[in-house]
Each structure stands twice: as C-alpha cells, then as structure tokens.
Amino acid sequence: MTTRHIVLCAVLVFGGCAAGPADRVVLLPGADGEVGRIAVNPGADETVLGTAWASASVDGKGRLAQTQSSAAQVSRDFATALGALPPRPKSYTLYFERDSDRLTAESAAQADIVLADIAARPVADVIVIGHTDRTGDLAYNDALSLQRAETLRELLIAKGGDASRIGVAGRGEREPLVPTADDIPEARNRRAELSVR
Amino acid sequence: MLVCVFGTTTLAAEPAGIVKIATGQVTLERAGARHAVSPGTPVDAADTLVTGADGRCGITFRDNSLLSLGPDSRFVIDDFRFDSTTHEGGFDSTLKQGKLAVVSGKLAKHGKDQMKIRTPSSILGVRGTEFVVEAAAAQ
C-alpha cells in the first residue's frame, strides 16, 4: 500500500468507508450443536475463536479485531457459499438373513430410505462393504460378504445410481461388529456398511 | 496383506475431492490450462478453482471435508494428503479472494495442525468444524 493510498484510506474512514481490505472469519455452531475452534494468525500471535458466531477481521496491515457476528449477518453475507455446501457424508448399516444376500425385513424397509438419500445427492459416491458372521469358513465368508455388497450395488444401480461411483468390497468375517468365537451365528455381524457422500 | 496393498493403491489413485455442486461460471486452473467445472469434476492438489460473478461451487473431499465457494472467488488447493486408515495427512489451501464455507472433516479432527487455510492476511488453523471465511479482493 502506498503512502497516497494510506492517506486516501484515512480520509475515507472519516467518510464512513471501511479501513482498507480486510479478511474475515466467522465460527458457526456445528450441525451437531457443537462449536469447533479456529486459530487466526495474522503473523505474530494467534487468536483462537471458540464460541458460536465469534468473528475475527484482519486488515491489510495485519491488525486483528475480534467481534461478534450473528446468524442474520452470516446468512446475509455468505448465503451463496453456504447454499453450495455439498450434503454431509453419511453411513448406513443394513442387515442380512443368515447365510444369504437377502436383506432382513427390517433392513429391506430401511433400504428404501437409504436409496432415496443416495438418489437425492448430486453425484453421489458410495462405498459398500459387506460382512458376515463367523459361521462357515473364511473363503466362503469372503465370497458371501462380497455377494452381499454386490447385491446392494445392483439395487442402487437399479434405482438409477451411477455404476462408476459405487465401489464394493467384502471383508468376510474379519471385522465383526460384535466379536464372537468361531462358528457362532450373530445377526448383527451379517451386514453391509454403506458410506455415502 | 494383499488386501492391504491393493487398498493403498486404490486410495493413491483417488482424487483429493469431487465437485458436487457447480452453478454459473466455475473454472479449474491446472498446469496453466483452464477447464470448465461441472458436478463430478475431480480436484487435486495444485488446482485453483475460480468462480465468476454468478458462480458457486461445492466440493466433498476424501476426508469428508466439505468446502464451498461463493461468487467472485479464487481458491487454491496447495496440498492434500489423507491416510484413510490413520487419518493422518495434511490439507492446506488458500482463499485468495471471495467467500468460502467449510465443514471440516477427518483431517482436522485427527490433528490440530493438519488443516490450514491461508487468506491474504492470515493463516487459519482449523480445529473444527463449521465456519465461513471472506478474503477481500486485492486492491
């Protein structure tokens, strides 16, 4: 900034204009109700914002001013950017009948909700990971877990999902939700986890 | 072990992020060339995203960070590294101009210095979670 600019700015300040370009950060309350923390460092010392709507402005000379913003101010100034935030990533678990790639009645009903969520997302990316309980041997369960994931993938594609954006994997009996001894049937382990974003 | 090696290879090939929302004029600058951006466009480290007066753009990153740009904005992805097993890595970016909304993801959650956003005047150390940033236009 040249001397002339500084003088001009000083004149404009008295005229009601802002004192040169300033950067600004406002901490928002999280969707889960928790407020995070942001450290703002203009060069020498950092200032940590840690309460909802806390705001820091830093001018072109590195001077930091801490103020309190508000929901109204943020929605006025940042509506367009906030409106372009992608949907939040989400995880779902669906359960299967014993030794089968058929969903349980309860999960079959829930699957419609999951599929609707995925269909509503712009360019949804989905990872489906199938699992089994510990009845049957390792190789059999690897195949069954993959088959469970593939079945859900086919269901997603049938509902209009983009095949190139749906990844599948089978983890067999290696990652039980509920640890059991070998050969123990456990309904909560006969599942597929879907990560959607 | 084989599964492990395969998994790592797959992750290395995945882009840092995917554009989920793009309306109006949105441009990606990569290695001196300009590309139009639409939903589904992958973004990576060293890319610059530019929105026009009517543009806005939302990106989902591999660590589940969500970032969106308002109009007349210029945003550079300086570095993105994410280990999906350990959640270690780094996400450095610069908002050169305009407006940015952020919901931080697994990188910021795992380590307090893993996500940083620069503006013309400051460095923001992101420790979570939701915030907005404005960088004044260069004068």
Interface residues (C-beta under 8 A of the other chain):
Chain A: M1 H5 G20 P21 A22 D23 R24 V25 V26 L27 L28 P29 G30 A31 E34 V35 G36 R37 I38 A39 V40 N41 P42 G43 E46 L49 V58 D59 G60 G62 L64 V74 D77 F78 T80 A81 L82 G83 A84 L85 P86 P87 R88 P89 R121 P122 V123 D125 R197
Chain B: I18 V19 K20 I21 T23 P39 G40 R56 C57 G58 I59 T60 N64 L66 L67 S68 L69 G70 P71 S73 K99 L100 A101 V103 S104 A108 T119 P120 S121 S122 I123 L124 G125 V126 R127 G128 T129 E130 F131 V132 V133 E134 A135 A136 A137 A138 Q139
